[in-house]
Every structure is written in structure tokens, then in C-alpha cells.
């Protein structure tokens, strides 16, 4: 009888030890079979978090149990989390509870309007496009960082930046102001003074140069034409400003009727630079304005070869000849 009791006791101890080891494995063992990016929106509830997470992990019962112990339903933090192979249930739960986010890379470039910027940011960060648009259009927010709602667009220097996915639009703008200040080094300010333009004006002129040509090697020459025009008091007569004024970016051919479109952005009827950038210029265009080419050209026109380059002219007679050649090629290709 004593032997039976002893054997039973040993079996019970063994069973408890096995069960304990299984539980330990489930809590501390590898719960993530493959790398996964988990996005938990600030608008999401706990059940949405669980629904996203469960298909991606092992030991789900252990997770639910440990999550209850840590009151995760009431304390989880929204954010972007990278779940790596080898992470345990304990680690996953604590990461979500403490909000140990992994930053995301946010790229801003190739946008023409604040509305387009709002949409691009909404695709990369948690806030939606309405929230972004409200912040970008806020006069109060712009004033807090040294701009107004019209010139705020000139603050953005195209690049990729690191943010937490849940960054608020207000925090984002403050960060971008710091990036703007970092971009404007003493050397860039020294070069800027050569043109006589303010920082905002450099960004505005760079936006026109960027829309005129995507050939980086030609940008300083184009910038030089516009600097010459500004210095001589000649209207810039930049076709991209007409497209922006009309908000018709698909317009392929600028006709005489378009040149009279009433808008402060139309540089055919207004002297000087438009009120703000007509797009977010690339860094190559910004550098081109800072390093504009010294020359006597006043005009330029797209080459009839359609190779992305332009013919430059010092006189109106030369320019008319270049323009006629380009117009003839447009007609030949039936481009309206």
C-alpha cells in the first residue's frame, strides 16, 4: 500500500512538473513564428487589437491569461510594434502595455497642395486626412511655429523622417520645424543671400524650378533665368504657376486663354513670386536656387526633342524661334 501511495505521489509530482514546464514554455517560450508589424490605432478597441494579434502568435490562451493579469484591456497603448521571432507572451504583453513602439519612416515628397500632403501623411501615420488637413490649415498652429497657414507649406523639406506612428499632427509639425531649422545651415543662408531671397522665397522659387524641369543638371540654369527676371522686374511667366492657379495639373499645353486666369499664383498677370510654393520641391531644386547659374538668359522653352531639356535665349526674337519650333512639334504630335 505504501508503495502504491509513493508511486502515486511521484506520478502527481511528475505531472505537476510537466504541466508547470508546459505553462512556463507557453509564457516564456517563442510565441512569434515570423516577423510581423502590428499597427494599433488610437481609435481601436482592445478586441480589435486581439483580433489582429491572435492569428500571428502561438500560445494564445497564455496570452489572454497574462493580458488579464496585467489588465491589458484597460492599459494597452496604441502604436506600431514589430513582433520578432523569439518574443514570448510575457514580452508581447509588456511591450503593448508600456507602449514600446518601433518608429516608422515617413516620406514626404511629390505633393502640390496641403490636401495632397494630408492624404500622404494619413497613409503613413495614425491620424486621418481630416485631422492632418485641419492642422495644416490652422492659423494658430502655423503661428506657433513661425509661419502662417499659407507659407507653412514652404517649411517641408522633402525627405524620409523617423516618427512614432501615433505622433499627433501638432507634434509632427513641431518636429518638421526643427528639421527645417537644421536644413537651413549657415552655409545655405550664405548662399541664399546671393540671390536676395528669403528662405520662404527660395522654397517658392525652387517649387517653380522643380515643376519646370526634372533634369537636375539643368535646374541651376533655369533658376538663373528666374533670378534674372526678378532682378529686372520682369514677370516670371512660369507655365506651372498657371496650372497651379487653375488647379489643373493634367494640363499639357498652356494656351493664351489660360494666361489670363485670375489668381495671385498666375505669374503671367502678377510680377514677382507667387504667395507660396506651387509644390513641394525636391532637394535638388532647392540647391539649384541656392547655386543658381550666372548668365544673361531671360527666356527658355522646352526643346522639340521632348528630352526634358530646354532651349535658352537672351532675346525675345531668339525665344520666339524656339517657341515656334516647340509649338510645331506639339501640333505634329497632336498634343492639345
C-alpha positions as CSV (number, residue, x, y, z in Angstrom):
1,X,0.0,0.0,0.0
2,X,2.8,2.4,0.9
3,X,4.5,1.7,-2.4
4,X,1.3,2.5,-4.3
5,X,0.9,5.8,-2.4
6,X,4.6,6.6,-3.1
7,X,4.2,5.8,-6.8
8,X,1.0,7.9,-6.9
9,X,2.7,10.8,-5.2
10,X,5.7,10.6,-7.6
11,X,3.3,10.5,-10.5
12,X,1.5,13.5,-9.2
13,X,4.7,15.5,-8.7
14,X,5.8,14.5,-12.2
15,X,2.5,15.6,-13.7
16,X,2.7,18.9,-11.9
17,X,6.3,19.4,-13.0
18,X,5.3,18.6,-16.7
19,X,2.3,20.9,-16.5
20,X,4.4,23.6,-15.0
21,X,7.1,23.3,-17.7
22,X,4.4,23.4,-20.3
23,X,2.9,26.5,-18.8
24,X,6.4,28.0,-18.5
25,X,7.1,27.3,-22.1
26,X,3.9,28.9,-23.2
27,X,4.6,32.1,-21.1
28,X,8.3,32.3,-21.8
29,X,8.8,30.4,-25.0
30,X,8.7,31.6,-28.6
31,X,5.2,32.9,-29.3
32,X,6.0,34.6,-32.6
33,X,6.6,32.3,-35.6
34,X,7.6,35.1,-38.0
35,X,8.2,38.8,-38.0
36,X,5.0,40.9,-38.0
37,X,4.3,44.6,-37.9
38,X,1.3,45.3,-35.7
39,X,-0.5,48.6,-36.0
40,X,-2.8,49.5,-33.1
41,X,-4.7,52.7,-33.9
42,X,-5.6,55.2,-31.2
43,X,-9.2,54.7,-32.4
44,X,-9.1,50.9,-32.0
45,X,-10.6,49.0,-29.0
46,X,-9.0,46.1,-27.2
47,X,-10.9,43.5,-29.2
48,X,-9.6,44.9,-32.4
49,X,-6.1,44.6,-31.0
50,X,-6.7,41.0,-30.0
51,X,-8.3,40.2,-33.4
52,X,-5.2,41.5,-35.2
53,X,-2.8,39.8,-32.9
54,X,-4.2,36.3,-32.4
55,X,-3.6,34.9,-35.9
56,X,0.0,36.0,-35.6
57,X,1.1,34.3,-32.4
58,X,1.3,31.0,-30.6
59,X,0.2,30.2,-27.0
60,X,-3.0,32.3,-27.4
61,X,-4.6,31.1,-24.2
62,X,-1.4,32.0,-22.3
63,X,-1.5,35.5,-23.8
64,X,-5.2,36.0,-22.9
65,X,-4.5,34.9,-19.3
66,X,-1.4,37.0,-18.9
67,X,-3.1,40.0,-20.6
68,X,-5.9,39.7,-18.0
69,X,-3.4,39.7,-15.1
70,X,-1.8,42.9,-16.4
71,X,-5.1,44.5,-17.2
72,X,-4.0,45.0,-20.8
73,X,-7.6,45.7,-22.0
74,X,-7.5,49.0,-20.0
75,X,-3.9,49.9,-20.3
76,X,-2.6,48.9,-23.8
77,X,-1.0,51.7,-25.8
78,X,-1.7,52.4,-29.5
79,X,1.2,52.3,-31.8
80,X,3.4,50.5,-34.3
81,X,5.0,47.4,-32.9
82,X,7.4,45.0,-34.6
83,X,6.9,41.4,-33.3
84,X,10.1,39.5,-33.8
85,X,10.6,35.7,-33.7
86,X,11.6,34.6,-30.2
87,X,9.4,37.0,-28.4
88,X,7.4,35.5,-25.6
89,X,3.8,36.0,-24.4
90,X,5.2,38.0,-21.5
91,X,7.3,40.2,-23.7
92,X,4.5,40.9,-26.2
93,X,2.1,41.8,-23.4
94,X,4.6,44.1,-21.7
95,X,5.5,45.8,-25.0
96,X,1.8,46.6,-25.6
97,X,1.3,47.8,-22.0
98,X,4.3,50.0,-21.9
99,X,3.9,51.4,-25.5
100,X,7.4,50.3,-26.6
101,X,6.8,51.4,-30.2
102,X,9.1,50.9,-33.1
103,X,9.4,54.1,-35.1
104,X,8.3,54.3,-38.8
105,X,10.0,56.0,-41.7
106,X,7.7,58.8,-43.1
107,X,8.5,60.0,-46.6
108,X,7.2,63.4,-47.8
109,X,7.7,64.4,-51.4
110,X,6.0,64.9,-54.7
111,X,2.9,66.8,-53.5
112,X,1.5,70.0,-54.8
113,X,-1.1,71.0,-52.2
114,X,-1.8,70.8,-48.5
115,X,-4.7,68.4,-49.2
116,X,-2.3,66.0,-51.0
117,X,0.2,66.2,-48.2
118,X,-2.6,65.4,-45.7
119,X,-3.5,62.3,-47.7
120,X,0.1,61.2,-47.9
121,X,0.6,61.6,-44.2
122,X,-2.7,59.8,-43.4
123,X,-1.4,56.8,-45.4
124,X,1.8,56.6,-43.3
125,X,0.7,57.7,-39.8
126,X,-2.3,57.1,-37.5
127,X,-4.1,60.4,-37.8
128,X,-6.6,60.5,-40.7
129,X,-6.5,63.0,-43.6
130,X,-9.2,65.3,-42.0
131,X,-7.1,65.7,-38.8
132,X,-4.0,66.4,-40.9
133,X,-5.8,68.9,-43.0
134,X,-7.2,70.7,-40.0
135,X,-3.7,71.1,-38.6
136,X,-2.1,72.2,-41.9
137,X,-4.8,74.8,-42.3
138,X,-4.7,76.1,-38.7
139,X,-3.5,79.7,-38.5
140,X,-2.9,79.3,-34.8
141,X,-0.7,76.2,-35.2
142,X,1.2,77.8,-38.1
143,X,1.9,80.9,-35.9
144,X,3.2,78.8,-33.1
145,X,6.0,77.5,-35.3
146,X,6.8,80.8,-37.0
147,X,4.7,80.6,-40.2
148,X,1.2,81.4,-41.4
149,X,-1.2,78.9,-42.9
150,X,-0.3,80.0,-46.4
151,X,3.5,79.8,-46.1
152,X,3.5,76.7,-43.8
153,X,3.9,74.5,-46.9
154,X,7.4,76.0,-47.5
155,X,8.6,74.5,-44.2
156,X,8.6,71.0,-45.5
157,X,11.9,69.8,-46.9
158,X,11.3,66.5,-48.9
159,X,13.0,63.5,-47.3
160,X,12.3,60.5,-45.1
161,X,12.0,61.1,-41.4
162,X,11.6,58.9,-38.4
163,X,8.4,59.2,-36.3
164,X,6.3,57.2,-33.9
165,X,3.3,56.1,-35.8
166,X,0.9,57.7,-33.3
167,X,2.6,61.1,-33.5
168,X,-0.1,63.8,-33.3
169,X,-0.3,66.3,-36.2
170,X,0.8,69.1,-33.8
171,X,3.8,67.2,-32.6
172,X,4.6,66.3,-36.3
173,X,4.7,70.0,-37.3
174,X,6.9,71.0,-34.4
175,X,9.3,68.2,-35.4
176,X,9.3,69.4,-39.0
177,X,10.1,72.9,-37.9
178,X,13.2,71.6,-36.1
179,X,14.1,69.7,-39.3
180,X,13.6,72.9,-41.3
181,X,16.0,74.8,-39.0
182,X,18.6,72.0,-39.3
183,X,18.3,72.2,-43.1
184,X,19.0,75.9,-43.1
185,X,22.6,75.8,-42.2
186,X,24.8,78.9,-42.1
187,X,26.3,77.9,-45.4
188,X,22.9,77.6,-47.1
189,X,21.9,81.0,-45.6
190,X,25.1,82.5,-47.0
191,X,24.2,81.1,-50.5
192,X,20.7,82.3,-50.1
193,X,21.8,85.9,-49.6
194,X,23.4,85.8,-53.0
195,X,20.0,85.7,-54.6
196,X,18.5,88.3,-52.3
197,X,15.6,85.9,-51.5
198,X,14.2,84.9,-48.1
199,X,14.1,81.2,-47.0
200,X,10.4,81.1,-47.9
201,X,11.1,82.7,-51.3
202,X,13.8,80.2,-52.0
203,X,11.4,77.4,-51.4
204,X,8.8,79.1,-53.6
205,X,11.2,79.6,-56.5
206,X,12.5,76.1,-56.1
207,X,9.0,74.8,-56.5
208,X,8.7,76.5,-59.8
209,X,12.1,75.2,-61.0
210,X,11.1,71.7,-59.9
211,X,7.9,71.9,-61.9
212,X,9.7,73.3,-65.0
213,X,12.3,70.6,-65.2
214,X,13.2,67.4,-63.5
215,X,16.7,67.4,-65.0
216,X,18.9,68.2,-62.0
217,X,21.8,69.3,-64.2
218,X,19.6,72.0,-65.8
219,X,17.9,73.3,-62.7
220,X,20.6,75.9,-61.8
221,X,20.3,77.4,-65.3
222,X,16.5,77.6,-65.0
223,X,16.9,79.1,-61.6
224,X,19.2,81.7,-63.1
225,X,16.6,82.7,-65.6
226,X,14.1,83.4,-62.9
227,X,16.6,85.3,-60.7
228,X,17.4,87.5,-63.7
229,X,13.7,88.2,-64.2
230,X,13.1,89.0,-60.6
231,X,16.1,91.4,-60.6
232,X,14.8,93.1,-63.8
233,X,11.2,93.3,-62.6
234,X,10.0,91.1,-65.4
235,X,7.0,88.8,-64.7
236,X,8.2,85.2,-64.2
237,X,5.7,83.9,-66.8
238,X,6.1,80.4,-65.5
239,X,3.6,77.9,-67.0
240,X,3.5,75.7,-63.9
241,X,2.1,78.6,-61.9
242,X,-0.9,78.8,-64.3
243,X,-1.6,75.1,-63.8
244,X,-1.4,75.6,-60.1
245,X,-3.7,78.6,-60.3
246,X,-6.3,76.6,-62.2
247,X,-5.7,73.5,-60.1
248,X,-5.4,71.6,-63.4
249,X,-2.2,69.6,-63.1
250,X,-3.1,67.4,-66.1
251,X,-3.0,70.4,-68.5
252,X,-0.3,69.6,-71.1
253,X,-0.5,72.7,-73.2
254,X,-0.8,76.2,-71.9
255,X,-2.8,78.4,-74.3
256,X,-3.3,82.2,-74.4
257,X,-6.7,81.9,-72.8
258,X,-5.1,80.2,-69.8
259,X,-2.6,83.0,-69.3
260,X,-5.3,85.4,-68.2
261,X,-6.7,83.2,-65.4
262,X,-7.2,85.4,-62.4
263,X,-5.2,84.3,-59.4
264,X,-2.3,85.6,-57.3
265,X,-0.4,82.4,-58.3
266,X,-0.6,83.3,-62.1
267,X,2.9,84.8,-62.8
268,X,1.8,86.0,-66.2
269,X,-0.5,88.6,-64.7
270,X,1.4,89.2,-61.5
271,X,5.0,90.3,-61.0
272,X,7.3,88.6,-58.6
273,X,6.9,85.2,-56.9
274,X,3.6,83.7,-56.0
275,X,2.4,83.8,-52.4
276,X,3.7,80.3,-51.6
277,X,5.2,77.2,-53.2
278,X,3.3,75.6,-56.0
279,X,4.6,72.1,-55.0
280,X,7.0,70.6,-52.6
281,X,10.3,70.9,-54.4
282,X,13.0,68.3,-54.4
283,X,16.2,69.0,-52.6
284,X,17.9,69.2,-56.0
285,X,15.7,72.2,-56.9
286,X,16.3,73.9,-53.6
287,X,20.1,73.5,-54.1
288,X,19.7,74.7,-57.7
289,X,18.2,78.0,-56.5
290,X,20.9,78.4,-53.9
291,X,23.6,77.7,-56.6
292,X,21.8,79.4,-59.4
293,X,23.8,79.9,-62.6
294,X,25.1,83.4,-63.5
295,X,24.2,84.1,-67.1
296,X,22.2,86.6,-69.3
297,X,19.3,84.3,-70.3
298,X,15.8,85.7,-69.9
299,X,13.8,83.1,-71.7
300,X,13.7,79.3,-72.0
301,X,11.4,76.9,-73.8
302,X,11.1,73.1,-73.9
303,X,13.1,71.5,-76.7
304,X,11.2,70.0,-79.6
305,X,13.1,66.8,-79.0
306,X,11.0,66.2,-75.9
307,X,14.0,65.1,-74.0
308,X,13.2,67.0,-70.8
309,X,15.7,69.8,-71.5
310,X,15.1,73.4,-72.7
311,X,16.5,75.9,-75.2
312,X,17.6,79.2,-73.5
313,X,17.5,82.6,-75.1
314,X,18.8,86.1,-74.3
315,X,16.4,87.9,-76.6
316,X,12.7,87.7,-77.3
317,X,13.4,87.1,-81.0
318,X,15.5,84.0,-80.2
319,X,12.8,82.8,-77.8
320,X,10.1,83.2,-80.4
321,X,12.0,81.0,-82.8
322,X,12.5,78.3,-80.0
323,X,8.8,78.6,-79.1
324,X,7.6,78.2,-82.7
325,X,9.7,75.0,-83.1
326,X,8.3,73.5,-79.9
327,X,4.7,74.5,-80.8
328,X,5.1,72.9,-84.3
329,X,6.2,69.7,-82.6
330,X,3.2,69.8,-80.3
331,X,1.0,70.2,-83.3
332,X,2.7,67.4,-85.1
333,X,2.1,65.1,-82.2
334,X,-1.5,66.3,-81.8
335,X,-0.9,67.4,-78.2
336,X,-3.8,69.6,-77.2
